[in-house]
Amino acid sequence: MKHFTLFCMLFVSTTLLAQKQYFLPTGDNSMDEKERPLIEVYLPKQELAKGLIFENTDVQGFAKLVADTNVVVLDVRTASEFAEGHLERAINIDYHQGDFVEKARATLPIDKKIAVYCRSGRRSAGAAAKLCDEGYKLVNLKGGIIAWKEADMPVITK
C-alpha cells in the first residue's frame, strides 16, 4: 500500500507541475480551491531532475525585486517598444530576434537574478523559459509593462 500511495503522490505532483501550476498549502481547509493562492511555475519536463524553474510575480513583487541593484532588469520587447518607455536600468534584448539566446549569454551575468518583462508577459515568459534552460535564474512580470503602467509605476524614455 505504501508504494501505491507514493506512486499516486508522485503522479499528482508531476501532473500539476506539467500543467505549470500548483496550489500553496494554506492550512485553511475552509477555503475553496478557487480562493487558494496559485503560483505559476515553468518547469520543462526535460529539466525536472535539474529543478530549473522561473516564477511569475505581480507588479508589487516585481517592484521590490527591481529595487535591488544586484538584480538585472531585462526588457525583451522590440527596440521601438523599448524607446516608448521602459523600466530604469533595463537592458533591451528583443526576444523575437534569431540570436536572442546568444545575445543574452553575451550580455547577462549567469550568477545574478534576472527580472524579465515585455508588453503583456507572454514574450517574457517565453524568454524566461529559454534562459532558464541556459541556467539563468528568472522572475517574470505577470501582465508585463501594461500591468506596470496600470499600477502607476515609473517608466523612463532615455
N, C-alpha and C positions, 0 to 999 in steps of 0.2 A: 504494500500500500504506500510506503514511503516513496518508492521510485515513481509510482504513478502520480502522486501529489507533486513531487519535484518536477516531473515532466510537464504537468499542467501549468505550474508556476512559470517555468521557462517558456512554454508555448505562449501563454498570455503576455508575458513580458516582451517577447520577441515580436509578437503580433502588434502590440501597442507601439513599440519602437519603430516597426516597419511602417506604421501609419503616421509616424513622425509626431506623435503626441502622447502624453500620459498625464494622469491626474496626480497632483500632490496629495499626500495623506493630510487631512486637516484635523483629524481627531474629533470632528463634529459630525456624528452619524446622522444628525437631523437635516443636514444639507442635501439637497437634491444634486444629482450628478452635474446638472447644468450650472449649478451655482458654485461648484468646486473650482478652485483656481486651476487653470490649464497652462502648462508650459509646453511650448512648441520647440521641438528639437530636431536637428538634422543629424541623422546617423546613417551614413551609407552602409549598405549591407556588407560590402567587402571590408569595411573598416570596423565592423562590430567588435572584433577582437582587440583592435588597437584603441578603441574608445574615443575616436576623434569626432567631435561634435561642434556645432556652433549654436548659439542661443539667440532668440529674438527678444527684444525688450521694447518697452514703450518709451515715449518721449522723456518722461521723468527719469527713468533708469538710464537712458542714453545720455541725457544732460549731465548726470552725475559721472558717468563714465568718461565723457569727453572733457570734463573739467580737469581730469588727471592728465598732466602733461607727459606722462610716461605712456599714455595710450595714443596710438597712431590713428588719425581720422582719415578714412578713405571714402571718397565720392566716386562712384562707378558710372555716373551719367556721362553724356557726351560733353565735349568742350563747350559747346554753345549753351547747354543747360547749366553747366558749372559757372559760366560767365554771368548768367542771370541772377545768381546768388547761391552761396554755399556756406557751410559751417567754417568757423575760424579754424585755421591750421589744417584744413582738408587738403589731401593730395588727390588729384584727379587722374584716374586711370579708367578709360572707357571700357566697360565690360564687353561691349559688342565688337571691339577690335579683335582681330585674329590673334594678336600677340599679347592678349590680356595677362595670361599667366606669366609669360616671360617678363613683361614689364613689371608686374607685381613682384616677382622674385628679385629683380634688379633694384627695386625701389624700397620695398618694405622689409623691415627687420623681422626675422623669424622668431626672435625671442621676446617680442612685445605683443600685447593685446591689440587687435585691430578693431576699431569701431567703424562699421561699414554702413553706408546708406545710398539710396538712389532717389528717384522721384516718388515711388509708391511702396517700395520694399520688395518688389519682385526681382528686379535685376540684382539688387544687393544680396538677396537670398541665394540666387544662382552663383554670384561671385563668391559668397561665403562658402558655399558648397565646394567650389573648385579650389579655393585657397585652403580650406580645411583639409582637403585631400593632399595638399602640399605640406601640411604640418603647421599651418598658422592657427592661432587662437583668435576666434572672431565673435563679435556681437553685432547682430543686425538690427537696424532701427525699423521696427514694425510700423508700417504706414509711410515710411520714407520722409522726405523733406516736406511732403504735403502735410503730414501729421505734425511735423516740427513747426511749420509756419502757422498751422491752425491753432497751435498751443502758444502762439506769440513768442516763439523762441527766436533769438537773433540769427541773422544771416548777413554775410558780407559780399561785396561785389568786386573786391580788389584781386 
